[in-house]
Amino acid sequence: MEDIVLLETKIALPSKEVFKLQFAVGEFDMVIYDPKALSCKIYEIKHSKEIVPSQYQHLIDAEKCAETEHRFGTITGKYVIYRGEPAQSDGIQYLNVEDYLKSLC
């Protein structure tokens, strides 16, 4: 599922850089970097239909976010793409994967 979301996002947003960002420990499954605006959005991609705080542990990690902002500008959104219904938890937006992919068209 991660590969499909990354590929479809890259195709739909040619003016943005779309990639996985790895750290010494952990990663962001997807970053969408806008070089013109000097900003980015960070994502975790999960197969689950459930909302579980451990799914977004990296998205709320202050050190990872600071490193990302230093390299790619202001983080303008933090998201979990999953198979459940759209929701919000602790400031993290949960997006349904099917809805997300349809919104790219």
C-alpha positions in Angstrom: 0.0 0.0 0.0 2.9 2.4 0.8 4.4 2.0 -2.7 1.0 2.6 -4.4 0.4 5.8 -2.3 3.9 7.1 -3.0 3.8 6.4 -6.7 0.3 7.8 -7.2 1.2 10.9 -5.2 4.4 11.5 -7.2 2.5 11.2 -10.5 -0.3 13.6 -9.3 2.1 16.2 -7.9 4.9 16.7 -10.4 5.9 20.1 -9.0 6.5 18.6 -5.5 9.1 16.2 -4.2 7.6 13.0 -2.8 9.7 10.6 -0.8 10.2 8.4 2.2 12.4 10.0 4.9 14.5 7.7 7.1 16.1 8.6 10.4 18.6 6.7 12.6 15.5 5.3 14.3 12.2 5.3 12.5 10.9 7.0 9.3 8.1 9.1 7.8 6.4 6.9 5.2 5.9 9.8 2.9 7.0 13.5 2.8 5.5 15.9 0.3 8.0 18.8 -0.1 7.1 22.0 -1.8 10.4 23.6 -2.8 8.6 26.9 -3.9 6.8 27.4 -0.6 9.7 25.8 1.5 7.1 23.7 3.3 6.2 20.0 3.7 3.6 17.6 4.8 4.5 14.4 6.6 2.6 11.1 6.5 2.4 7.6 8.0 0.8 4.9 5.9 -0.9 2.1 7.7 -2.9 -1.0 6.7 -5.1 -0.8 9.8 -8.7 0.4 10.0 -8.2 1.4 13.7 -6.8 4.6 15.2 -3.9 3.8 17.5 -1.6 6.4 19.0 1.5 4.3 18.2 0.7 4.8 14.5 1.7 8.5 14.6 4.5 8.3 17.2 7.1 9.5 14.6 4.8 12.3 13.5 4.8 13.8 17.0 8.5 13.2 17.7 9.9 16.7 18.3 13.4 15.8 17.2 12.3 14.2 13.9 10.0 17.1 13.2 12.8 19.6 13.9 15.2 17.8 11.6 12.6 17.7 8.9 11.8 21.4 9.2 15.5 22.3 9.1 15.9 20.5 5.8 12.5 20.9 4.1 10.8 24.0 5.7 7.7 24.4 7.8 5.6 21.3 8.4 2.1 22.3 7.3 0.3 19.0 8.0 0.7 15.7 9.8 -1.3 12.7 8.5 -2.0 9.0 8.8 -3.3 7.4 5.7 -5.2 4.2 6.7 -8.2 2.1 5.7 -10.6 3.5 8.3 -12.9 6.5 8.3 -11.5 10.1 8.2 -10.9 11.3 11.7 -8.5 13.4 13.9 -6.5 12.3 16.9 -4.1 14.5 18.9 -3.9 17.0 16.0 -3.1 14.3 13.5 -5.5 14.0 10.5 -6.5 10.5 9.6 -7.3 10.1 5.9 -9.0 7.1 4.3 -6.6 5.6 1.7 -9.3 5.3 -1.0 -10.5 8.9 -0.5 -6.9 10.1 -0.6 -6.1 8.3 -3.8 -9.3 9.6 -5.4 -8.5 13.2 -4.4 -5.3 13.0 -6.4 -7.1 12.7 -9.7 
